[in-house]
């Protein structure tokens, strides 16, 4: 006989599992995105890997702690309000576990292949699949399961930001080459350590990208953690006005963007630490791709600094507007732009793989989210 106590034990177990999955997602996110921040300083021998990842992790922590929460709630806003408020705690936990497991599976697979893909794309795909599955299984029109206006807004930012990275890096690199006549900046690294001023430049850009990454990507994990907390009580996600299911899609979307979001400090610290630890474990594969496999020539200091300058600037702009963007896509595009500006050429095989991963991430994660959530609901209903 199933008792209330046994049901609560099961729910507490899955609640703890969901928190562990959020931490695991941010840890895996560190494999991909935070590794981009340290790629240039490691590849150019500016810092030894152990110092680089610790430094980056500290600034990720600072970035996450000082974030305003707008990006975090933009992630949550992808789901309809009723899916969070009008479902049982067990169903909400299944939703979060499906989102995270789908994104983790894809991120781990692409990390193993050394492909820098977007954790943001993974999340959007998984959330879309779950929203569609919930509508389909509830005998509602499938398109009602997702906040399509918010997805359109985020996807637009994910398309524009890599273009900004490419063009911005071209402009910065060409400007630097015209104004700074230091051959050391434009020579591929060897075993020698760069001069002090070059190292200082690269450390500063690494710091900026790490801080920006923590403030933007860290918020994605924060948003997911708040979603887990909402399985206990929807009041953990503040709404701007009394919930009205008949409100317009624009109003429902706006209800998820509180003017003064309150996020527990322990949530920010936990997510930031997970990001930093992920960087320390998985940086090598992505660093090799960024440094050697995008251009036909090895990455030089000016190219790395140009890509990181435009990356940190683009992410800062996205933070201002509360938009989640992909550090991976911006920096990879920036590296490609700097390579083109220098006449270094591009390795089309790598670019094709990156483009293929970019195109496949959304549909595959959508299917994973749909399947995992539907299977979970099947067993939950029993």
C-alpha positions as CSV (number, residue, x, y, z in Angstrom):
1,X,0.0,0.0,0.0
2,X,1.3,3.4,-1.0
3,X,1.3,5.9,1.9
4,X,1.6,9.6,1.9
5,X,4.9,9.3,3.7
6,X,6.4,7.1,0.9
7,X,5.1,9.5,-1.8
8,X,6.9,12.3,0.0
9,X,10.1,10.4,0.3
10,X,10.0,9.7,-3.5
11,X,9.3,13.4,-4.2
12,X,12.2,14.5,-1.9
13,X,14.5,12.0,-3.7
14,X,13.6,13.5,-7.1
15,X,13.9,17.0,-5.8
16,X,17.4,16.3,-4.7
17,X,18.1,14.6,-8.0
18,X,16.8,17.6,-9.9
19,X,19.2,19.9,-7.9
20,X,22.1,17.5,-8.7
21,X,21.1,17.6,-12.4
22,X,21.2,21.4,-12.4
23,X,24.7,21.4,-10.9
24,X,25.7,18.7,-13.4
25,X,24.4,20.7,-16.3
26,X,26.5,23.8,-15.2
27,X,29.5,21.5,-14.7
28,X,29.2,20.2,-18.2
29,X,28.6,23.7,-19.4
30,X,32.0,24.5,-18.1
31,X,33.5,21.9,-20.4
32,X,32.2,23.9,-23.4
33,X,31.7,27.5,-22.7
34,X,34.1,28.5,-19.9
35,X,36.9,26.7,-21.7
36,X,36.6,29.3,-24.5
37,X,37.5,32.0,-22.0
38,X,40.9,30.3,-21.1
39,X,41.7,29.1,-24.7
40,X,43.8,32.1,-25.7
41,X,45.8,32.4,-22.4
42,X,46.6,28.7,-22.4
43,X,47.3,28.3,-26.1
44,X,49.6,31.3,-26.2
45,X,51.6,30.2,-23.1
46,X,50.4,33.3,-21.2
47,X,49.2,31.2,-18.2
48,X,49.7,27.6,-17.2
49,X,46.4,25.7,-17.4
50,X,46.0,25.3,-13.7
51,X,46.3,29.0,-13.1
52,X,44.2,29.9,-16.1
53,X,41.2,27.8,-15.0
54,X,41.3,28.9,-11.4
55,X,41.5,32.6,-12.5
56,X,38.6,32.0,-14.9
57,X,36.6,30.2,-12.3
58,X,37.0,33.1,-9.8
59,X,35.7,35.6,-12.3
60,X,32.8,33.3,-13.4
61,X,31.9,33.3,-9.7
62,X,32.0,37.1,-9.5
63,X,30.0,37.4,-12.7
64,X,27.3,35.1,-11.5
65,X,27.1,36.7,-8.0
66,X,26.7,40.2,-9.5
67,X,24.2,39.2,-12.2
68,X,20.7,40.8,-12.1
69,X,18.6,37.7,-12.8
70,X,17.0,39.0,-16.0
71,X,18.6,36.2,-18.2
72,X,17.6,33.6,-15.6
73,X,14.0,34.4,-15.8
74,X,14.2,34.7,-19.6
75,X,15.0,31.0,-19.6
76,X,12.0,30.2,-17.4
77,X,9.8,32.3,-19.6
78,X,10.2,29.9,-22.4
79,X,7.6,27.7,-20.7
80,X,3.9,28.6,-20.4
81,X,2.9,29.9,-16.9
82,X,0.2,27.1,-16.6
83,X,2.8,24.4,-17.0
84,X,4.6,25.6,-13.9
85,X,1.7,26.7,-11.8
86,X,-1.1,24.3,-12.6
87,X,0.8,21.0,-12.5
88,X,1.7,18.8,-9.6
89,X,5.1,19.0,-7.9
90,X,6.0,15.5,-9.3
91,X,5.2,16.6,-12.8
92,X,7.2,19.8,-12.5
93,X,10.2,17.7,-11.2
94,X,9.9,15.4,-14.2
95,X,9.9,18.5,-16.5
96,X,13.1,19.8,-15.0
97,X,14.8,16.4,-15.1
98,X,13.9,16.0,-18.7
99,X,15.2,19.4,-19.6
100,X,18.5,18.8,-17.9
101,X,19.1,15.2,-18.9
102,X,18.4,16.1,-22.6
103,X,20.9,19.0,-22.5
104,X,23.5,17.1,-20.6
105,X,23.4,14.1,-23.0
106,X,23.9,16.4,-26.0
107,X,26.6,18.5,-24.4
108,X,28.6,15.5,-23.3
109,X,28.4,13.9,-26.7
110,X,29.6,17.0,-28.5
111,X,32.3,17.6,-25.9
112,X,33.7,14.1,-26.5
113,X,34.0,15.0,-30.2
114,X,35.7,18.3,-29.3
115,X,32.9,20.4,-30.8
116,X,32.2,23.8,-29.1
117,X,28.3,23.8,-29.1
118,X,25.8,26.1,-27.3
119,X,24.4,25.1,-24.0
120,X,21.8,27.7,-24.6
121,X,20.6,26.0,-27.8
122,X,20.5,22.7,-25.8
123,X,18.3,24.2,-23.2
124,X,15.9,25.9,-25.7
125,X,15.6,22.6,-27.6
126,X,14.8,20.6,-24.5
127,X,12.3,23.1,-23.2
128,X,10.6,23.3,-26.5
129,X,10.3,19.5,-26.7
130,X,8.8,19.3,-23.1
131,X,6.3,22.1,-23.8
132,X,5.1,20.3,-27.0
133,X,4.9,17.0,-25.2
134,X,2.9,18.4,-22.4
135,X,0.4,20.0,-24.8
136,X,0.2,16.8,-26.9
137,X,-0.4,14.5,-23.9
138,X,-3.0,16.9,-22.5
139,X,-4.9,16.8,-25.8
140,X,-4.3,20.5,-26.5
141,X,-2.9,22.0,-29.7
142,X,0.8,21.3,-29.7
143,X,1.7,24.9,-30.4
144,X,0.2,26.1,-27.1
145,X,2.9,24.3,-25.1
146,X,5.7,26.8,-25.6
147,X,6.1,30.6,-25.3
148,X,6.9,31.1,-29.0
149,X,7.3,34.8,-28.7
150,X,10.1,34.4,-26.2
151,X,11.7,31.6,-28.2
152,X,11.7,33.9,-31.3
153,X,13.3,36.7,-29.3
154,X,16.1,34.4,-27.9
155,X,16.7,32.6,-31.3
156,X,17.1,36.0,-32.9
157,X,19.8,37.0,-30.4
158,X,21.5,33.6,-31.0
159,X,21.6,34.3,-34.7
160,X,22.7,37.9,-34.5
161,X,25.4,37.5,-31.8
162,X,27.7,35.2,-33.8
163,X,27.5,37.6,-36.7
164,X,28.4,40.4,-34.3
165,X,31.4,38.3,-33.1
166,X,32.7,37.7,-36.6
167,X,32.4,41.2,-37.9
168,X,33.5,42.8,-34.6
169,X,36.7,40.6,-34.5
170,X,37.5,41.6,-38.1
171,X,37.2,45.3,-37.2
172,X,39.2,45.0,-34.0
173,X,42.0,42.9,-35.5
174,X,42.4,45.2,-38.6
175,X,42.4,48.3,-36.3
176,X,45.0,46.8,-34.1
177,X,47.2,45.8,-37.0
178,X,47.1,49.3,-38.4
179,X,47.8,51.0,-35.0
180,X,50.1,48.5,-33.1
181,X,53.3,47.6,-35.0
182,X,54.4,44.8,-32.7
183,X,55.3,41.6,-34.7
184,X,54.9,39.5,-31.5
185,X,51.2,40.1,-31.5
186,X,50.7,38.6,-35.0
187,X,53.0,35.6,-34.7
188,X,51.7,32.1,-33.8
189,X,52.8,31.0,-30.3
190,X,55.8,28.7,-29.8
191,X,57.3,27.4,-26.6
192,X,58.4,31.0,-25.6
193,X,56.3,33.0,-23.1
194,X,55.0,36.3,-24.5
195,X,56.2,39.6,-23.2
196,X,54.6,41.1,-20.1
197,X,52.4,43.6,-21.9
198,X,51.0,40.9,-24.3
199,X,50.4,38.6,-21.3
200,X,48.6,41.4,-19.5
201,X,46.4,42.1,-22.5
202,X,45.4,38.4,-22.9
203,X,44.8,38.0,-19.1
204,X,42.5,41.1,-19.2
205,X,40.5,39.8,-22.1
206,X,40.3,36.3,-20.5
207,X,39.0,38.0,-17.3
208,X,36.4,40.0,-19.2
209,X,35.1,36.9,-21.0
210,X,35.0,34.9,-17.8
211,X,33.1,37.6,-16.0
212,X,30.7,38.0,-18.9
213,X,30.2,34.2,-19.1
214,X,29.4,34.0,-15.4
215,X,26.9,36.8,-15.7
216,X,25.1,35.3,-18.7
217,X,25.6,31.6,-18.8
218,X,25.6,31.3,-15.0
219,X,22.1,32.8,-15.0
220,X,20.9,29.9,-17.2
221,X,21.8,27.5,-14.3
222,X,20.3,30.0,-11.8
223,X,17.0,30.0,-13.8
224,X,16.9,26.2,-13.8
225,X,17.6,26.1,-10.1
226,X,14.7,28.5,-9.5
227,X,12.6,26.3,-11.7
228,X,13.5,23.3,-9.4
229,X,12.6,25.4,-6.3
230,X,9.3,26.2,-8.0
231,X,8.4,22.5,-7.8
232,X,8.1,23.1,-4.1
233,X,6.1,26.3,-4.5
234,X,5.5,28.4,-7.6
235,X,6.0,31.5,-5.4
236,X,9.7,31.0,-5.9
237,X,9.2,32.5,-9.3
238,X,7.7,36.0,-8.8
239,X,5.0,37.3,-11.1
240,X,4.4,40.9,-11.9
241,X,0.7,40.6,-11.8
242,X,-2.1,38.2,-10.7
243,X,-2.0,35.1,-13.0
244,X,-4.6,35.3,-15.8
245,X,-4.6,32.3,-18.1
246,X,-6.7,34.2,-20.6
247,X,-4.1,37.0,-20.9
248,X,-2.3,37.6,-24.2
249,X,0.9,35.7,-24.9
250,X,2.8,39.0,-24.6
251,X,1.4,39.6,-21.1
252,X,2.1,36.0,-20.0
253,X,5.7,36.4,-21.2
254,X,6.1,39.7,-19.4
255,X,4.8,38.1,-16.1
256,X,8.0,36.1,-16.0
257,X,10.3,39.1,-16.0
258,X,10.1,40.5,-12.5
259,X,11.4,44.1,-12.1
260,X,13.4,43.1,-8.9
261,X,14.0,39.3,-9.0
262,X,15.0,37.8,-5.7
263,X,17.5,35.0,-6.1
264,X,18.9,33.2,-3.1
265,X,22.7,33.8,-2.8
266,X,23.4,30.1,-2.3
267,X,21.9,29.4,-5.7
268,X,24.3,31.9,-7.4
269,X,27.3,30.5,-5.5
270,X,26.5,26.9,-6.3
271,X,26.1,27.5,-10.0
272,X,29.3,29.6,-10.2
273,X,31.3,26.9,-8.4
274,X,29.9,24.2,-10.8
275,X,30.9,26.3,-13.8
276,X,34.5,26.8,-12.5
277,X,35.0,23.1,-11.6
278,X,33.7,22.1,-15.1
279,X,36.4,24.3,-16.7
280,X,39.1,22.7,-14.7
281,X,38.2,19.2,-15.9
282,X,37.3,19.6,-19.5
283,X,39.1,22.6,-21.0
284,X,41.7,20.7,-23.2
285,X,39.5,19.4,-26.1
286,X,37.9,22.8,-26.7
287,X,41.1,24.7,-26.3
288,X,42.7,22.6,-29.1
289,X,39.7,23.2,-31.4
290,X,39.8,27.0,-30.8
291,X,43.6,27.3,-31.1
292,X,44.4,25.0,-34.0
293,X,41.3,23.8,-35.9
294,X,39.3,26.9,-36.9
295,X,42.0,28.7,-38.9
296,X,44.6,27.2,-41.2
297,X,47.3,28.8,-39.1
298,X,47.6,28.6,-35.4
299,X,46.0,31.2,-33.3
300,X,48.1,34.3,-32.5
301,X,47.8,36.7,-29.6
302,X,46.1,39.5,-31.6
303,X,43.5,37.1,-33.0
304,X,42.7,35.7,-29.6
305,X,42.5,39.2,-27.9
306,X,40.2,40.5,-30.8
307,X,37.9,37.5,-30.4
308,X,37.7,37.8,-26.7
309,X,37.1,41.6,-26.7
310,X,34.2,41.3,-29.0
311,X,32.8,38.3,-27.0
312,X,32.8,40.1,-23.7
313,X,31.3,43.2,-25.3
314,X,28.5,41.2,-27.0
315,X,27.7,39.3,-23.9
316,X,27.6,42.5,-21.8
317,X,25.1,43.9,-24.3
318,X,23.0,40.7,-24.1
319,X,23.0,41.0,-20.3
320,X,21.7,44.5,-20.5
321,X,18.7,43.4,-22.5
322,X,18.2,40.2,-20.5
323,X,18.9,37.8,-23.4
324,X,20.8,34.5,-23.1
325,X,23.5,34.1,-25.8
326,X,26.1,31.5,-26.6
327,X,29.7,32.3,-25.5
328,X,30.8,29.4,-27.7
329,X,29.2,30.7,-30.9
330,X,30.3,34.3,-30.3
331,X,34.0,33.4,-29.6
332,X,34.2,30.7,-32.3
333,X,32.8,33.2,-34.8
334,X,35.2,35.9,-33.5
335,X,38.2,33.5,-34.0
336,X,37.0,32.8,-37.5
337,X,36.7,36.6,-38.2
338,X,40.2,37.3,-36.9
339,X,41.6,34.5,-39.1
340,X,39.9,35.9,-42.1
341,X,41.1,39.4,-41.3
342,X,44.7,38.1,-41.0
343,X,44.4,36.2,-44.3
344,X,45.0,33.0,-42.4
345,X,42.2,31.0,-44.0
346,X,39.7,28.7,-42.4
347,X,39.6,25.0,-42.0
348,X,36.3,24.2,-43.8
349,X,36.1,20.7,-42.3
350,X,36.0,22.1,-38.8
351,X,33.6,24.9,-39.8
352,X,31.2,22.3,-41.4
353,X,31.3,20.3,-38.2
354,X,30.6,23.4,-36.1
355,X,27.8,24.4,-38.4
356,X,26.3,20.9,-38.3
357,X,26.4,20.8,-34.5
358,X,24.8,24.3,-34.5
359,X,22.0,23.2,-36.8
360,X,21.3,19.8,-35.1
361,X,21.4,21.0,-31.5
362,X,17.9,22.4,-31.5
363,X,16.0,19.5,-33.2
364,X,17.9,16.8,-31.4
365,X,17.4,18.3,-28.0
366,X,13.7,19.0,-28.8
367,X,13.3,15.3,-29.6
368,X,15.2,14.2,-26.5
369,X,13.2,16.5,-24.3
370,X,9.9,15.3,-25.8
371,X,10.8,11.6,-25.5
372,X,12.3,11.8,-22.0
373,X,9.4,13.8,-20.6
374,X,6.7,11.6,-22.3
375,X,8.3,8.4,-21.0
376,X,8.7,9.9,-17.5
377,X,5.0,11.0,-17.5
378,X,4.0,7.5,-18.6
379,X,5.6,5.9,-15.6
380,X,4.6,8.7,-13.2
381,X,0.9,8.3,-14.2
382,X,1.2,4.6,-13.3
